[in-house]
Amino acid sequence: MDYGATISTTDGHEHTCDYCGAEISVSVAKQSGHNEREDYYCPECNKRYHTRASLPIMPQNVKLISPRTDGKTDKYQN
């Protein structure tokens, strides 16, 4: 068994949505050698983003830091 694969870590980052300007924080679980592409969505406009993680990213792992700044209410067409 790969010892590194038995240890999970939490990672995350913050960024600004390219479409609506909202600030987003996402936290993910990672394991050495077991990270796959996982999608998550902007809570304001629903634009899809992706990162590498060992588990699916649940909506409660994506937090809105500040709301959208573009003054619109539309949703992004992924």
C-alpha positions as CSV (number, residue, x, y, z in Angstrom):
1,M,0.0,0.0,0.0
2,D,1.2,3.5,-0.8
3,Y,1.6,5.3,2.5
4,G,1.0,8.7,0.9
5,A,-2.4,7.5,-0.3
6,T,-3.5,6.9,3.3
7,I,-3.1,10.5,4.4
8,S,-5.7,13.1,3.4
9,T,-5.0,16.8,3.5
10,T,-7.3,19.7,3.1
11,D,-6.4,22.3,0.5
12,G,-8.2,25.3,-0.8
13,H,-7.9,28.6,-2.6
14,E,-9.8,31.8,-3.2
15,H,-10.4,33.5,-6.5
16,T,-12.7,35.9,-8.3
17,C,-15.2,34.6,-10.8
18,D,-14.3,35.5,-14.4
19,Y,-17.9,36.0,-15.3
20,C,-19.6,37.9,-12.5
21,G,-16.8,39.2,-10.2
22,A,-17.9,37.3,-7.1
23,E,-15.1,36.2,-4.7
24,I,-15.2,32.5,-4.1
25,S,-13.4,30.2,-1.6
26,V,-13.2,26.5,-2.3
27,S,-11.8,23.8,0.0
28,V,-10.9,20.3,-1.2
29,A,-9.6,17.0,0.1
30,K,-6.4,15.7,-1.5
31,Q,-4.4,12.5,-1.4
32,S,-1.1,11.8,-3.0
33,G,-1.6,10.1,-6.3
34,H,-5.4,10.1,-6.1
35,N,-6.4,13.6,-7.2
36,E,-8.7,13.8,-10.2
37,R,-10.4,16.7,-12.0
38,E,-13.4,17.8,-10.0
39,D,-15.9,20.5,-11.0
40,Y,-17.4,23.2,-8.8
41,Y,-19.7,26.1,-9.6
42,C,-19.8,29.8,-8.7
43,P,-22.6,30.3,-6.2
44,E,-23.7,33.5,-7.8
45,C,-23.7,32.8,-11.6
46,N,-23.2,29.0,-11.8
47,K,-20.0,29.3,-13.9
48,R,-18.1,26.0,-13.9
49,Y,-14.6,25.8,-12.6
50,H,-12.4,22.8,-11.9
51,T,-9.5,21.7,-9.6
52,R,-7.8,18.5,-8.7
53,A,-9.2,16.7,-5.6
54,S,-9.5,13.2,-4.2
55,L,-13.2,13.5,-3.4
56,P,-16.1,15.2,-5.2
57,I,-16.5,18.9,-4.2
58,M,-19.8,19.4,-2.4
59,P,-21.7,22.7,-2.6
60,Q,-21.0,23.3,1.1
61,N,-17.2,23.4,0.3
62,V,-17.7,26.4,-2.1
63,K,-18.3,29.6,-0.1
64,L,-19.2,33.0,-1.3
65,I,-16.8,35.6,0.1
66,S,-18.4,38.6,-1.6
67,P,-21.3,38.8,-4.0
68,R,-21.2,39.5,-7.7
69,T,-20.0,42.9,-8.9
70,D,-21.4,43.1,-12.4
71,G,-24.9,44.2,-11.4
72,K,-26.6,41.4,-13.3
73,T,-28.8,38.5,-12.2
74,D,-28.3,36.1,-15.1
75,K,-26.7,32.7,-14.9
76,Y,-23.6,31.6,-16.9
77,Q,-24.3,29.2,-19.8
78,N,-21.7,26.4,-19.2
